């Protein structure tokens, strides 16, 4: 929930000059703090009749003066005044209806009643009534809620007010004068009469406010679904209606606004573009997106796509964005925008910043991949501003120079923080704290954060967080975009006797055509030879990326052999691998010139000294990055992160094919059976990081494997299983040892290699894989346990979480023999919670584990000793130290008949870790374990 104004707040914000009204509200507020006697009740002469007249009169005055209240103030002050005006009409409508209601008494009769009734002074009762009517926070229109829901919230507020009135009357002397029937009917009369009439008055007053203030219409989304639009064009129009464009900014602010205006740039900020096509400009080629919206509470699961299916669609995207930025919520909590890779999250921030650049807002884009992941929000904003403006910028000075323009900070790509090896699960909470701190300093700020949907389960949601999920294009949007593409490229393509991609040929590819980036890539690929128009079969994403990369390379080089094209893809894959291993999306020339020759020059330890005569120095960084697929961003980055993820998958498959080719070439030679398989390239590619760190990489591997014949996949599974069994053994010599994009210990490299071998075995196998089939010997479960603990201890949080998510595993028991089955459609991730716990658990399983632990702590069906034994196993074997465990132990300690003697060893084990002892101690005490017992237990150590 967000903080909305009460009627008392509204009077203060609007500067009410009605002395009597201000006095009665002040009396109620003081009485709530100090009691009615100390609040000055003796000097209060106002009653319900006078209060009603003042409230209704002030409501009419506010509606009449609305244009005056809006003018001459900054954006945030206007937002506060509009919310306050809405609070005024809510209360005014109720009091007007209350005075007109047919009740068995009048307000004058209530005011003339006895001063003492039923033992409670009337002044005290009046203070309580005023507090319940005028000091409670009131509903306010918000863009993610239709007007009907705002109206329903107002109706609930009216019902609450009528209940307060009924309680007030029941304690006065007037109550004794009522007939028994009237006493019985009064609560119903107050519940049905004033609220219904008040809602009709509220509707009329709201329409009056909406005519004078477009913000009300915008926030409530009262408009119908608009016509298709590009580049959020209606945002600029709606903002211009709210306030005229700003002129005469200071130089620093003018620079910041100019930097945000990118509508005249190509739709993609790419490197060398294909010469035979034109990319639409951002201002014409970005289609206004579709959203679903929801408030993200602790129980929300926005990382799951099916969770969004029941969330409310946003009928008018532009109206929503304007409505949000002009609402109170915008400065109290960030707006989280989630989407699939290629759905247009970054482009949304670019276009929105451009539309805000000439308004009463000050847009500031921050590419989180290009700033320090560990820095605070203010430092990240200053780093981004320094990069754009070319000078050191102090955020506070910038806001001061903006002269009332409200900053809108667009934090793009928070998944880069979560997946970059830095624990920023609290990042959105830190953003909200930044907003609260800035508001206290008189510098309110709106923040919009974007990220991939899949990582939404790795962050905590602060209170009041609103989430949007970008929806794929519908058929009409696909046709609209391809019409723009046609207009741009029909003439160019006609020179080569080609035609632009028609919508029917694109829609054959299903969901691929409905993601903005993939639709552009489909159009680019088809522009080469109209291949999609000739072949009407669906194309997978991995296949699209590969044919696009091959087609572009062939067109750029004038047609080359397949081997040469493979060399280019290996080069690009080495760039992607270097980025993945280093946990970054941007790479420098220095790193490229170090890593690329080590992997691409045949794997020799000494590729040659370029300073010697006859040696031509190769600029590896330029050779690799002067392609369409790269952009410059304080270094080099892929046009989109999914290019890098695909190339890592492709390079892994290339190394796997190389492994199979070398084994086949060895044939049945006598020594081939005893010599080690040459896995040097596969080791170099897969030993630096877990492939599952980036979820799409595993998906791309699966797609690429679908095109591999079954016989080849079977051979690969056999080869990989043999490598896995020997993966932790010493190898005296390897090639490609110079390829070290990041310096890890040998233990970590072996962990990554063995984990990736296991992933590849499961991916390549067409059937679920039993651990006993790949780890030989009767101790295969012990070997599996050792490997899983190695992975958990060495892969880091991102590698381990990705592995657990990608690698399904469940226990089976057949003929009395236990085994673990990897893969299979019946489970996703570590489906068996015991296996998940035994090998560590990811965020997606924590809720299930917490439910299990809570059930053990509070359950009554299992004997106390059995529940204690299960908890003891979780604590001692897999070191579960969650809040749910603390609560369970507290519940078992306070349970009737609890055996504290048996529970003490478990509590001692919980306190055994010195690094976390203080936190554990505090949580156990909070859960109900007496501190004296903990002192006694710790004294036994």
N, C-alpha and C positions, 0 to 999 in steps of 0.2 A: 504494500500500500504506500501511497505517497501522501505528503502533507497537503491537505486542501484547506482553504480558509473557512473559519467560522464566521458568523454574523459579526461578532465582536472584532475579529481581524479585519473584516471588510470595512467597518466604520473607521478603523484606524488607517487603513491603506487609502481609503477614499477621502479622508479628512472631513468627516461628518461635523457639521457645525450646529446640530440640534443639541443644545445643552442638556435637555431633559433625557433624551435618548442616550446620550453618552454617559450621563450620570447613572441611569438605571443599569446599564451594561457594566459600568465600573463597579457598582455596588455588588452585582452578582459575581463578578470576577474576584473581588476582594473577599466576599463571603466564602467563596470556594477555597481561598487560601487560608483565611484567618478565623472564619466563623462569622455568623451574621451580626452578632452584637458588636464586634470590633470593626465591622465594615461600615458602620455609620447608618444603621437601619433607622435610627430615631429621626434622622433628618430627611428620610426618603418619603416624599409625598406622592410619588407617581404610583398609579395602579394599572390594572390591565387595560382599562379604557383609554387612558392617556397614552400608554405604551403602544396600543394598537394604532391609535391615530398617528402617532409619530412615525411608527414603522411603515405604515401604508403611505403616508405623505413623503417620507424619504425615498421609498421605492419608486414612486412616481417621479420624483425629482431626479433620481439617478438615470432612469430611462430617458428622460427629457434631455439631460445634460451629457449623454454618452459621447457625442462627438467632441465636446469640450474636454471630457476626461481623458480621451485618447490622444489629443494633440499635444505637441510640445514636450514629449517625454521620450526616453529611450525605449528600446524593444522590451527589456525585461520589466520595466515599470508598467508599460502598457499591458503586458501579460498579467501582472499582478492585479491591475485595476479591472481588467476584464473578468478575471476569476472572482474578484470581490463584487463586481456588479451582478454577476450570476448569483452569488450567495445572497445578495440583497433582495433580488426578485423572488428567490425561493422562500425566504422568510416573510416578505411582504405579502405574497400570495396567500400564505397560510393565515396570517392575521386578518387579512381582508375577508377571507372565507369564514374565519371564526366569528367575526362580528356579524356576519349575515346568516349564520347557521340557526336553525330552528331548535333551540334547546329549552329546557324547562326553567331557565334563568337567563339573565342578561349579564354582561360583563360588569355593568354598574352594580348589580346586586352582589356580585362576588367582591367588588371593591368596598362595598358598604357593610360587609359581614363583620361578625365579631372579631376582635383582635386576638382572642385566644379561643381555640377550638380543639377538643380532643387532646389537650395538654401540650400542644406545640404552637408556639407563637406564629401568628400569621406572617409576620415579616420574614421569619426563617423559611416558612413554606414558600413564600413568594421568591425568596432568593434561590431556593432549589429549583423552582419552576423556570425562572429566568435563565439559570445556568443550563438547564436541560434544553431550553429552546434556542438560546442565543450563543452559548459557548461551545456547542458541539460542532465538530467539523462537518461540512456539508458536501454533497456530491458536486462534481464539476464536469463539464463535457470534456471528453477525450476522443482523439481521432480513431482509436481502435475500437471504440464502442459506438454503435448506432444510437441515434437519438432516443429510440424506444427503450434502450437499457438505461440511459441517463435518466429518462423520465421515470422508469421503474425505481431507480435508486432514490429519486426525489420523493416518490410516493411512499417508500419505506421510511424516509425521514419524516414525512407528514404523519404516518401512523405512530411513530415514536413520539412525536409532539402531542398527538391526541392522547396517548397513554399517560404522558406527563400531566396533561390538563385534567384527565380523569382522576389521577392521584391527588392533584392539588385540590380539586373540588371536594373530594371525599374527606378531606381533613378540615373543611370550613363549616361554619354554622349553617350555611345555606343547605348543606347536605341533609341536615335534620328536618328542614322544611319541605323536602321533596317527598312525594308519595312513594310507597314501596315499589310500584311499577316503574316510576321514573328512575329510582335508584338502580333497579335492575337493568333498565334499558340505557342508562346514560353512557356506559362504556361503548355500547354498540352505536349509539347516536353520534358520539364523538369520533368513532373509528370510520363511520361511513359518510357522515355529512361534510365536515370541513375538508378532509383530504380530497374528496372527489371535486368539490367546488374549487379548491386551491389548485388542483392540477389544470383545470380549464383556464384559470387566471394565469398560471405559470406558462402555459402554452402561448397565450397571447403576448405576455411580456417577453418571452424568449424570441418570438418572431420579431418583435420590435427591436430587440437588441441585435438580432441577426441582420436586420436591414441596415442598421447603423454601423455594425462591426462584422466584417466578413469572417473574422476568426471563428465566430460561433458557428456559422454555416459550414466552414471548412472542417472544424474539429469534429463535428457531428456527422460528417460525410452525408449531408442531406441531399447532395447532388446525385444524379443518376450516374451509371457507369459512363465515363467519357468516351469520346471517339478515340481510335488509336492515335498515339502521339509518339514523337521521337525526342530523345535527349531531355526528358523531364521539362518540356517546353512550357507546360502550364504552371510549373513551379515559379518561374520568373513572372508570369502574368499574375498569379495569385499574390505573390509577394509585392508586386507593384501596386496591387489594389489595397494592400494593407498599409503601405507606406511608400512614398516616392523614392526612386533610386538615390543613393548618396552621391554627393559631389564634393569636391574640395578636400579630399582626404590628405593627411600628411604623407610625405614621400615614402616612409617605411610602410605605411598601411597601403598606399597605392601600389607599391611593389608586391606586397603580399596578395592583393586582389588580382593583380595582373598575372602572377604566377599560377593562380587557381584557374584562370580562364584558358581552357584547353579544347574548346569546342571546335576550333578550326584545325586541330591536329588530326592525323589519320586515326582510324578506329583502333589500331594497334600501334604502339610505339616500338616498332621492330627495327632490326638492322637493315641489311640490304634487301629491299623488296623485290619480288619477281617483276621483271620489266614489262611483262605483257598483261598485267592487270593493274587496276586502280582500286585501292582500298577506300571505302566511304570515309568521310570525315566523322569524327566523334559526334558532332552536332546533328548529323543526318542519319548516321548508321546505328546509333544506340537507341534501342526501343525501350520506352518506359516499361519497367518490369511489372510483373504480378507478384503479390505477396500473400502469405498467410501470417496472422498475427496472434500472439498469445502472451499473457503474463507468465513469466518463468518463476515458479515457486520451487521450493526444495523437492517437491514430488514430481516435477516436470522431467521428462526424458527427451529433450529436443534433439539429441544425437541420433535418435531412431526416426527414420523417415515416416514410418507408419503413425507415429505419435502426432504428426502434423496434419494427418488426413482429417481429423475431427476439429481442427482449429479454424477460426473464422477467416475467410478470404477477405482481402481488402479490395473493395470495388473501385476505389479511386486512389491510385498510388500517389499522384502529385498532391492531392488534397490531404492525404494522410501525412506526408512528410512536412508540409507547411503547417498543418494542424499540430503535429508533434512539436515542431520547433517553436511554436508560439504557445505551448502549454507549460504548466508548472512542472510536469513530470520531466520535461527535457533537461532541466537544471538540477534535478534531484537524483536521477539515475541515468546511466547510459542506455542507449538504444542498441541492441545487439542484432546485427544482420547476419544470418547464416545462409549458406548455399553450398551446392556441390561445386567441385572444381570446374571452372569454365562457365559458371552460371552468371558471371558479370558483377561480382562483388566489388572488385577494384574499379571497374568502369562506373559503377554507381557512385562511388565516392568522388571520382573525377568529374562526372557530369553534375552532381549535386553541388560540389565546390564551385564549379563554373556558374551555376545558376544563382548561387548565393553571393557571388563576388560583387554584384552591383546592388545589393540590398542592404538592409539594416543589420545584417549579420556579417561576421568576419570569418570566412572559412579557412581552416588550417588543416591540410592533409599531412598525415604522418604514415609513411610506409614503415611498418614495424620491422620488416626484414632488414631495413637499412639503418636502424638505430640500435643503441645498446639494449640488449634484452633484459639486463639486470637493473637498468636505470629506472628512476621514478617517472611518473607521467609528465611532470613539468620538464624534467631533463630531456625526455624523449621528444617532447614538442620543440624545445629549444634546439636540439640537434637537427631535427627535420627543417626547422626554419633557417638555421645556419646554412644547411646544404642548398636550400632553394634560393635564399637571398644573398649567399656568398659572404656573409658577415656574422659575427657573434650577435645573437639576439637574446635579450632578456624578456621572458614572457610577460612579466608584470609591466614592463615599460611598453611593450607592444599593445597590451590591452588598454593602458592609459592613453596611448596615442590614438586608439581607435575611436575615442570620443563618444562612447555610448553604444557603439556597435557591439552586439553580443557575439563572443567567439563561438564558433561551432567547430570542434576538433573531430576530425575524421581519422580514426585509428584503423588503418587497413592491414588486415592479416594477423590477427592475434594468434592464429594457429601456429605461426612461425615462432612465437614465444613458447607456446606449450610444447611444440615438437622439437625445439632447438636445444634440448638438453638442460634447460633452465626451468626450475620449478616455479611457474607463475600461475598456479591454480587459483590464486587469490587476485588475479590481475583486475577483474571487473570490480572487486571490492575496493582495490586501491584507486581505481578510476572514480568510483563513487565518493571515496574519501577526498580525492582531489576536488571534485565538484563541490562538496560540502565546505571544504576549506576556502575555496575561491568565493563561494557565496557569502561566507562570513566576512570576507575582506571586501565585500561590495563589488565583486567581479563575477557574477553568475555566468556559467558556461554550459553549453550543451555538448554532449559527446555521443558520437556514433561509432560503434566498433564492428568490424566485419571479421568473419572467420569461416572456416569450413564446418559444415554441419557435424561431421564425424568426431570432431574434437570437443564438442559441447559437453561431453560427459566427463571432461577432465578439468573443469573449472567450477568454482562455487558461484552461485547466483545471489547477488545482493538483493535486498528488499526493494520492491518497486521496479524490478528489471522487466522491460518489455522486449520481446523477441520477435523478429521477422524472419521468415524463411522465403528466400527467392524461389519462385515457381518456374518450371520450364516454360518455354514458349508454347502457346496453343497453336492450332493449325493456322489461324488468321495471322498471328504474329510471324510465323514462318513465311507465309505468303507476302506479308508486308515487307519483311527484311529482304527477301529475294527480289522483290520489285525494286528496292533501292539498289541492290547489287546489279540488277539488269540495267537500270538507268545509267549506272557508272561504267559498265563494262561491255555493253552490247556492241558499241562501235569498235572497240579494241579487239574483241574476240572475232568479230566479223572479218577482220583482216586475215585471220588464219582459218576462215570458214568454220568457225565454232559459234556456239550459242551459250548464253548464260544458263545457269542451272535452273530448271523449272521447279516449282514447288512439288509437283507430283513425284518427280524423281528424287527429291530430297526426303519427302515424308515416308518413302519406302524404308528408310533407315531408322524409323521409330524415334526412340528417345535421343539418339545422337543428333537428329535434326532439330531437337527442341532445346538443346543447350547452346547458348549464343556462340561460344568459342568453337564448338564442334561444327555448328552450321557454317561458320566462316571457313573452317578448314575443309569442309565438304565442297564449298564453292570454289576454294582455291585449287583443290585437287582436280575438280571437274574442269576447271579452266585450262588445264594442261592439254587434254585431248578429248574432253566430253566423255570420259570413261564412265561416269555415273549414269549418263543418259543412255549409254549403250548396254551397260550391265545393270539390270534392275534388281539384282539380289542385294539383301541387306549387308552392310559393311560393319564389322566390329571396330571398336575404338582403337585397339592395338593395330589392327590391319590398316586403318585410316592413317594413323601416325606413321607407320612404316612406309606405306606407298607414297604418302606426301613427302616424307624425307627423301626417299629414293627419287621420286619424280622431280623434286626441286634440285637435287644434286645433279641429276642427269641434264636438266635444262640449263643449269648454270655452267656446266662443263662442256656443253655441246655434244653430249652422248659419250659415255664411257662404259667400260666393261663392268660386270657385276662385282668383280673382285675390288675394283677401285671404289665403287660405291660402298661396299662393305667396309673398306678402309676409312671412308669418311664417317660412316656410322660408328665405327669403333672409336674414332677420334672424338666425336660428339658424346659417345657413351663414357669415355674417360673423363670428360668435363663433368658430366652428371654424377659420375661415381665419386669424383673428388669433392663435389659439393655435398653429396650425401654423407660421405665419411666424415667430413668436417662439420656436419650439422648446420650448414648454411645454405642460403639461396643465392648469395652473391660471392663471386670468386675474383681474385685479383690477377693481373698479368703475371706477377711474380710466382704465384702458386701454379698457374697454368704452365708456365715455362719450366717449372720444376717437375710437375707430375706427368704431363703429357708425353714427353720423350721417354720417360721411364716405363711407360706402359705400351707405347706405340712404336718403339724402335726395335721390336723383336725380343725384348726382354733381356738384353745384354746388360751386365753389370756396369760396363763402361761403354756408353754409346759413341764415344769419340770426343775429342777435344776440338770444339769449334774454333779455337784460336790458332790451331795449327794450319799451315798452308794446305790448300786443297779441300779443307772442310768448309762447307757453306753453313753459316749460322741460320737456323730456321727460327722464325718468329712464331712459335707454337701458339701463343695466345691469339695473335692476329689470324693465323691460319684457321683456328677453330671457331672463332667468334665473329668473323665477318660474314655471317650468314643471317638469313631472314629470321632465324629462330632465337636470336639473342637481342637483348637491349642493354644499354649501359646504365648502371645504377650504382655509382661509387665502386665500379668494377664491372663485372659481366654477370648477367642473369638471363635465364631462359625467358622467352616470351611469355610462357606460362609454366608454373611449377610442374604441371602434368607432363610437359615435354621431358623434363629431367627424370621424372619417375618412369616414364616409358623407356627412355634410353638406358637407364640402369637395368631394367628388365630385359631389354634387347641384348645388352652386353652380357648379361648373365646367361641368356640362352645361347649366345654366340660361344661363350666359354664352354657351355655344356655340349654343344654340337662339336666343338673342337676336341673335347674329351672323348666323345664317342668316335670321332673320326680317327684319332690316334689309336684307340683300342682296336678298331677294325683293321687299320693298316698293319698292326702287329700280327693280326691273323692268328694262325695256329703254330707260329714259330715256337720251338721248344722253350726258349728263354722268356717268351712273352707271358707265359703263365706264372712265372715266378718273379718277374720284374715288377716294380711298382708302377702303377698307372701314372702317366704324366699329367698331374692336375695343377701344374704351376699357374696357368692362366686363371683357372677357376678359383684357386686359392687367392690370387692377387685381387680378383674381382669381389670375392665374397667374404674376405676375412677382416674387413675394416669396420663394418657395421652390419646390424641385422637388417635384412631386406624388408622386414615387416615394419620398420620404423616409419616408413611411408606406405600406408595401406594400399594405395593404388598400384604400387609396384608389384605386389603379389597378384593383384587382379590382372595386370598386364601379362605377367608370367603365365597365368592360367590361360589367357586368351592365346598367347603365342604357342603354348603347348597343344592347344586344340588342333593346330595345323600340322602337328608332328605325327607321323604314322605310329600305330600301336606298337609295332615291333621295335621301333627305335626307342619309344618311351620305356618299354620293358627293359631294354639293354641299359638305358640310362638309370633306371631304378636300381638295377643290379650293381652298376658301377658306383653309384652314389652310396649305396648301402655299404659296399666294401670300403669306400673312403671314410664313411662315418665311423666304422669300427676302428679304423687306424688314425682317425683325425687328431687324436690327442698325443700320438706318438711322435717322436723326434724325426725330422727329415734333415739330413746333413746338408743338402744343397737345394736351392730353388732359384729359378729365374724371376725376373720382375721385382727383385728385392729393393730396387731403387724407388719403386712406386709406394710412397708412404705419405698420402695426403694428410694424415694425422698420426701422431706418434702414440700408439697404444702399447701396453705391456703385451708380452707374448701370451699371457693367460687370456687377456681380453680378445686377442685375435683368434685364438683357438676356440674360444666360446662363440664368437661370431661365425666362424667357419663351420663348426659342428651344428650350430642352430640353423644356419642357412642350408646345409646339406639335408637336414631333417625336413625343412620346409620344401625343398626341391623334390625330395623323395615323395612326400605326400602330394605335391602338385602334379608330378609326372605320373604317379600311379593312377590307374583308372578305377581302382577299388580301394576301400579303406585299408590302411596298413597296420599290421600288428607289430608292436614293439619287438616281440619275440622273433619276428622274421628279419629284422634289420640289426638287432643286437644279439649276437649268438651267445649260447651258453645257458646254463640253468639260472644264472644270476642276472638275467636280462632286466628284471625290474630294478635291481640295485644299480645297474649301469644307467638305466633311464633316470632314476632318482638322482644319481650323481651328475648326469648331464644337465637335468633341469635346474638343480641347485647352482651349477656352474653358470648357466645362462642367467639365472636371476641375480647372481652376485656380480656378474661381469658386464652384462649388456647395457646397463644403465636403465633408467626409468622408461625412456621412450622405446628402447629396443625390447625390453622385457614386456612392456604393455602391448606393443605391437605384435610380438610373438604369441602371447597368450590369446590375443584377439583373433589372429589369423590361423592358429594351429588348434583345431578342434581335437579333443581327447576325452575318452570316457573309459571307465574300467569295465571289464567283462570277466565273468567267472564261468568256465566251461570244464566239465569233468573234474571239478575240484582244482583246476589250475587257473591262476589269476593272470590276466594280461591287460594291456592298455591298447586301445584301438585309436589310431590317429586318422583323422579325416572322416568323411561320411556326412550325409545331409541331415541326420537326425539331431545333430548338436551344432551349435555355433560357438566359437571360442572354446574355452575350457568348460564344456558343458557339465561335467560331473563336478559338483562343488568340492568333493573330497580331493579330487585330482587338482582342482584349481588352488585349493588351500595348500596342498602338499607341495606344490611347485610355485607358490606365490599366486596372487590374484590381481586382476586388473580392476580399473574403476567400475567397469560395467557389471562386475560380480560382487562389489562390496555391499550393495543393498541386499542381495540374496544371503551373503554371509552374515550381515547384521541381523537379518530376520532369523536366521538359524540360531545365532548366539542369543538373541533376545528370547526366542522360544525356549531355549535351554534354561535361561535365567528365571523365567516366569512360569514355566510349564509345571503342571501338577500330575501329568499322566506317567511320566518316567520317575522312578525312585530318585531321591536326592543324590544318592551315591553315584548312580549311573550318569546323571546330568553332570555331576562334578567331574567324573572321569573323562567325559567328552570335552569339557572345557579345558581340563588339564592337558589333554592331548593337543588341543589347538594352541595352547600357550607354550608348551614345552617343545613340541615337535616343529611347528611352523611359525612360532613367534607372533601370533595374532595379538596386536596391541591397539585395538580400536575402541572408540567411545562405547560401542555396543557391548564390548567385553567388560568394560568398567561398570556399565549399568547392570549387566547380568550378575557380576560378582556382588555388587551392592544389593541387588534383589535377593540373592541367595543368602547373604549375611543377615538381612532383616526378615527373612522368611520365618514363619512360626515353626519352632522345633528345629531350627538350623543347627547343624553340627559344626561349630566354629573350629573345632580341633582339626577336622578333615579339610576345612577350607583354608587354614593358615598356610600350609605348604604352597598352595597355589598362589596366594597373595604374596608370599615370599619370592616366588619365581617372577611374578609381575614386577616386583621392586628390585630385581637383581641387576638390571642394567643401570649403571650410574649415570649415563648420559641422559636418560629419560626418567630418572627416578622422581624428580620434582613434579613433572607433569603428571605422571602416573599417580603419585601420592594425592595431588589435588583432585584428580578425577575420581579416585576411589572414595575420598572423603565426601565429595559432592554426591556420589552415588549411594552413600549411606553407611560406609564402613567407618567406625569410630577412629579418630586419630590416635587415641590411646592404644587401640589394638595394633595399629600400624607401627607405632613406636616400639611396642613389645615385639612384634614380628621382626622388625629391622634390627632390634637388639640381639636377636638370635643369630644373626649372620656372622 
